[in-house]
Every structure is written in C-alpha cells, then in structure tokens.
Amino acid sequence: EAQVTQNPRYLITVTGKKLTVTCSQNMNHEYMSWYRQDPGLGLRQIYYSMNVEVTDKGDVPEGYKVSRKEKRNFPLILESPSPNQTSLYFCASGTADSRSSYEQYFGPGTRLTVT
Amino acid sequence: GENVEQHPSTLSVQEGDSAVIKCTYSDSASNYFPWYKQELGKRPQLIIDIRSNVGEKKDQRIAVTLNKTAKHFSLHITETQPEDSAVYFCAASRWDSNYQLIWGAGTKLIIKP
C-alpha cells in the first residue's frame, strides 16, 4: 500500500530534551516536506527536500533540523524543544515531475507537546 | 515572497446548497493552485488543483476557477452533502521553480442538515 508513515504519533516531552520524529514513504517520491499545523495558522512549512542530500528551509525552520540520507526517509529533529514547538506535525511527499500530478501525500500526523 | 489569504474562515451552508471559498495570492509568478480537504482528526488530502494555463477545472461536484489578472482562485462545491463538512485549505506555488506551497489559513465548512 502506498503510504507515508510517521512515528511517533503522539509525544509528550520536556523542554530541552532532544527528539526525532521519523517519516518514511514507499512511493519513490523525490520531494518530501515537514509542516506544522496550529489553530488559525493553517499549515506552515518547516523544511523540504527535493532529493537525497538536498534540503531547504521553509517558512518556520528555526529550532528544527532535517536530513535526507535516503530517498524514502526524512526525519525531523528538535535538538532542544521548547513549549512554542507544541504543535501537530505532518510529513508529506510528492513528485516534482511536471508531467505528473503535484499532489502531496501526507502522513497521519504527530502531535507533540513540550512542557 | 508569496502570501495567500483565504476567506471566509468559517462557512455554514444548508445541505444541498452551494459553497464558495476564495483565495487571493500576491506573487504573479505562481503557477500551481491546489485545494486540500482535512476532515476532523485526519490528514489533509488533495481534492482538486489547477495550473495557471487553465481558467477552470471541474471534478463532479467540485470546481476551481482561477483569475490570474485579479490573482484569485475559488473553490466551488455544489449540492453540498454532510460529508463535505471539513476544513479546506488553498495553496499557491511556483511549483516548477521553488517547490514551496504557501498555504491559506483554512476555511471550516459546516453543512447544516
């Protein structure tokens, strides 16, 4: 089944404790992205990647890191989480091929609470 | 950079009536405009999209119109049904150059029985 998976789905942590949210896709997509969703603010892009070893900042990259060592995986790293990073996080993947659909496929979301 | 404004933030319509959600964008070079639907507790899913070389696209009860001169695009849902209740997001992008989607803040659509 074609899908984007994220783990964990729910996470409660404390300020300053490093954490990683994993994202994996099995559709051989070149493009992967991380978003955070907050009430009234819609979806805001954190980082995105067009291919292996290529990453770019989105609108709200501060406090986050990513890596793209393999095509299928795009982990989100919070080195020192703070309460303002409490949010719902979505990973997404898609193709950048102009001959195809530009649809982004979203993972199920990770609800992060930082106390 | 690109900025996308979406209106209204909440829309309540009677079942069977039509719903229209409008988005305006600032970057005249944007060329790709998708609409995503997010049901409560679920992930966003693409429902329809349009590229800048066409003015309208339809898929059953859903249509999107694009006015490049005025820099706005709209989602039209006809014969609304209870399952249309959700949050709808528009987005704009120069997809073939910077691959970034800039999102509207969302519209909560409520279908009244």
Interface residues (C-beta under 8 A of the other chain):
Chain A: Y31 G40 L41 G42 L43 R44 Q45 Y48 M50 G58 D59 F90 A96 S98 S101 Y102 E103 Q104 F106 G107 P108 G109
Chain B: Q6 S9 Y32 P34 R43 P44 Q45 L46 D49 F89 S93 W95 D96 Y99 Q100 L101 I102 W103 G104 A105 G106
